[in-house]
Amino acid sequence: RQSSSSTSAISYKRSHPHKRHPALTSDYLHPAPPSAEEAVSNILYNTPPIGHRVTKQRHIFNCLVQNEPGVLSRVSGILAGRGFNIDSLVVAKTEVADLSRMTIVLRGESGTIEQARRQLEDLVPVWAVLDYTGFKVIQRELLLIKVSILGPEHVRAQMNSRSPNWQLVQEEAEEEMTPSNALRQTHAHLKSLTELTKLFQGKVVDVSGDCIVIELSAKPDRVDSFIKLVKPFGILEAARSGMMAMPRSPIYDRHDNEMEEPQDEGSGVDASLLPPG
């Protein structure tokens, strides 16, 4: 069998200049609609099989505990004993002197999570454990990230700046471009990072000759997106506080009851005036 090339179609049309292709039939232009059996079979064939899926939902625990030593180890020990991997854990004192708040984020099945919540609540120094899953909550996480402004090719040298040959590495990097080009590139990276920080409503807290430190307070998903966007510049160091959560307060309109029209007591029908039956 001969292999065809890009000029095979042109050669064919030149050798058959007056040959016409047959007209399309009505079955091709107007195909008959499928029957109900064919339609159902097609839907069932293209639908993936529905198996037993165990979804691990993210749960947010708000634990109010007594401010005393050893509480954190007991709480984390119960979760570790049940095989939970804690995604985030934030502990801090509240406005009450003897009360601390723990915000724990973990993933698991709802039934197992509820058993763990009850077991945590049975601990003596634990006042209450609230599950904010499914509620409207305000989520915030603090990020401090140090990003290079020299370029990603110098990140490894910057991270090894404490080594004895750091001065030699820096001199070799400066020899690759002129001082003017290096200064222009540094300011371009600094400007891009500053504009990106403003878009995420963060702020620059420190600037040096080779790196910049950015502070960002946002939702965990937004923090993840910001880290992905600054990663091409070269991340030298990053620290995340963990997620803090607080439920939103409902808004009640006090004018709703005032706007309701009073019911007319005389509009009702007296049952004694109705005919029998």
N, C-alpha and C positions, 0 to 999 in steps of 0.2 A: 504494500500500500504506500502510495506516494504521500509525503508530508506536504501540507499546504503552507503557504507563506502569505505575507501581506499583499502580494501582487496577484495571488491566485484568483481573487474575485474580479479584479480588473481584466485579467486574461480571459476569464469565462465570459464576461459581458461583451468583450470585443469579439469573441468567436461566435457568440449568439446574439447578434444585434437586434434581430426582429422577433425573438422569442418572447412571448408573453406568458406571465404566470396565470394560472387558473384563478377565476374569481372566487372570493370567499363565499362559502355556503351560508345559508340562513341559520344553520345549527351553530356555526361559529360566531356569527354576528349577534344572534339572539339565542343564547343557550337556554335550554329548558330549566326551570327552577327545580331544585332538588326536592325530593319527597321528604316527608317528616322523618321517616326512618333514616334516610341518608343524612339529614341535617343533625339528628340526635347522635348518630354514630360518629359524625365528624367532630362534634363538640366533645364527646366523650374521649375520642382519640387524642385530641389536642389539649385536653385538660390533664395536667400532671396529677399523679396519684396523691391522694391526701392520706398521709401517714400520721402516726402519733408523734406530734411535735411537742417537745417540752421547751417552752419559752422561758428564758430567764430574764425576768423584768428587773429593772433597776429600782431599788427601794432606798428611801431616805429616812433614816431614823433620827429622831431628836430625843436624846436621853438627858433627863434632868437628874443629876446624881449629887450625892453629898461630897463636899469638897474636902476629901481626906486621902491620904496615901493608899495606894493599892487598888483603887477603883478601876483605873484604866486597864491594869493587867487582868483583872477579873472579867471585865467586859470583853476584852479582846480574846481572852482564853475560851470563853463560851462560844464565840463566833468561830474561832480556829478549830475548836473541837467538833463543830458541825461541818467543817470543810468549807467555810465561806472565805473568799478572798476579798478583803476590804479594799475597795477602790479609793476611798478617801476617809480620813478621820481627823476631825478638828475638835480640840478641847480647850475651853477657856472659862474663866470665872465670869459670873453674871453680876448684876447690880446688887444681888443678895450675897452677903459675906460667906455663908456656908453652902452656897449652891453653885454648881458648875453645869455647863451645857456641853454635851457631846453631839456632834453632827456626824453620823456614820452613813456612808454610801456603799452599798453592796448589791450584788446581783444573785438571784436565785429564784426558785419556784415559790409561788405565793404561800402555799401550805407550809413549806419548810421555814419560810421567813416568819410566818406568824408564830410558829412554835418557838423559834429563837427569840422573838420579841417578848413572848410571855415568860420565857426562861430568864431573860434579862430583867424583866420587871419583878421577878421573884427575888432578886438579889437584895440584901438588906440595905446597902447604901444607895440604891436606885429608887428615886421617888416615882418616876413615870417614864414610859417609853412610848413616843408618838410616832406613828408611821405616816409620813407625808405623801405617800405614793397615791397618785390620782388627784391630789389637791393642787390648787393654784398657789404656788410658793415663789418667793423671790430667791433666786440662786445667784450667788456671787463667789468668785474665786480671785485671789490676788496672785499676780505673776510678776516676778522680777527676772528679767532676762538680759544677758550681756551679749551683744552682737558685734561682730567685727565690722569695721568700716574700711579696712584695707582690701577686702575681697576674699572670696572663699579659698583662693589658692594660698593665702597666708595664714589660714586658721591653724593648721597643724604647727606651724612655727610659733604662733602666738601662744598656743597651749603649752608648748615646751619652752616658754620664755625663761623658766627658772634653771634651765640646763646651762652648763658652762659654755657651750658653743652657740648661745643665743645671739651674741653680738655678730658672730660670723654669718649666721643665717640671715640676720637682718641686713647686713651689708650686701649679701648676694641678692636679696630681694630688691634692694634699692638699685643695684646695677642693671636690673632687667629693664628699667624705664627711667626716663629723665625725672629730675625732681619736680618739674612743672606738671608733667603728666601724672605723676604719683599724687601730687596735691590736688589736681583736678579730679582724679578718680575718687580720692578720699572724700572730697566735698560732695561729689555726686551721690555716693553711697549714703553719706550723712543726710543729705536732703531727701532722698527716697525713703529712708527709714523714718525720718521725722514726719513726712507726709502720711506714711502708712500708719504711724502711731496716732496721728490726729484723726484719721478715719475710724479707728477703733476707740476713740475717746480715751486714749492713754496719755502718758506724759513722759518726757525724757527727764531722768533724775540725775544723770551723770554723763559727761562727755570727756573723753581723753583723746590723745593723739592717734590711737589705733582702735578704739572700741567705744560703744555707747551702751548705757544701761537704761532700760525702759521699764516703766511701771504700768501695769494694766489691771484693772478691776472689772470683771465681766462674767458672763455665764461660762461654765466649763466648756461648752461647745465653741463659744466664741474665742476662748483662750486657745483651744486646740487649733482653730483656724488661723489665728495670729501666729502661732509657732510655726505652722506649715508655710506661711507666707514669708517669714523672715529667715527660714532655714537656708535658702540659697545664698544669703549674705554671709553665713557662717556663724553658728551659735557657739559661743565660748562657754557659757554657763547659764543655767536656768534653775529657778526655784519657784515652786507652787505651794500655796498655803493649804490647799484643799478646799472643798466646797462648804460654804455656809448657807443655811436656808432658813427662811422665816415665812410663815403663811401670810397670804394677803388678807386684809380685813374687808369684809363685805360692805358695800355702800347702800345705805337705806335712805330713801327719799321721804322726809317727814311730811311733804306736801301731798303724798299719795292719798292719805286718809282724808285730808281736807278737801281734795278735789272730788271725792266720791259724793254723788248726789244722795241725799237722805231719802229713805224709802217712805212712800206714802202709806200710812197705816190704814187709811180709808179705802185704798184701792183693792183690798182683799174682798172676797165674796163671802158673805155670811152663809154658813151651811144650813141654818134654820130656814132661810128664805127659799131654798131650792125645793123643787117638787119631790115627792117621795119616789124612791127608785133611782 
